[in-house]
Amino acid sequence: MEVSSQWVKVNSQDFEFDAYLAMPETAGIYPGVIVIQEIFGVNKHIQEVTDKLASEGYIAIAPAIYQRQAPGFAVGYSEKETKQGREYKVKTQAKELLADIQACIVYLYSQPQVKQSGVGTIGFCFGGHVAYLAATLADVTAIASFYGAQIATWCPGENEPTINRTKNITGRIYTFFGTEDPLIPNEQTEQIEQALIQHNVDHQVFRYEGATHGFMCDYRPQSYNSDAAQDAWKKVLDLFSQL
């Protein structure tokens, strides 16, 4: 499908933030999907993922989740940029992140072309962690969480880790990990899977042998894994086909 895209403003609890919106040009009613950035902001990679989902028949929106700290932040993958992105990450608050995702849901539902029966979320890196958090929202019915670090050990601005919220997930969640990811020990992947099983969450955990952190991002040649990325994307489309 041909796609049109634009930057829009979304209101969240008296706070306005930017979001990148992409949708099919063909008239119709489409499911909504929220794309959650890495620590590098809504950069070219995240915009391309958003456009790609729109080309598959979704109305996709990528919120700038660092807007409170760094409006317009969108960078590459250098050591300096990575350091800055991580500094912003640790200053985020779960309650604000959830409010912003909920605001995106409200925005999507306000669009006449969007189905009103649940939305999907997909997130990468820190966005994978935020997608796991967002899975606790009632309207989020399909979740793709890619290599979300620290789910088992930390939650932005909270005392208990995000994994403790697993019991509140009501949708279907797919999680994706590389077995060689230095930021996510395999035992933490196992902890996440066991939590999903314990709380009877509809889920699948995908482990890619030899893949490392960021294996979906072709802007990161040191970590991109085309075989893993292609297989994972097929699984994402399978997941979102239920929307």
Protein Blocks (a to p, Z undefined) as FASTA:
>chain_A
ZZddddddddeehiacdddddddfbgcddddddddddfkojafklmmmmmmmmmnopacd
dddfklmmmghiacdfbfklmmmmmmmmmmpcfklmmmmmmmmmmmmmmpmkbccebpad
ddehjlmmmmmmmmmpmklmbdcdehiehklmgcehiabdfklmmmmpcbdcdddddfkl
fklcfklmmmmmmmmmmnopacdddddehiaehilpmklmklocfklmmmmmmmmmmmmm
mZZ
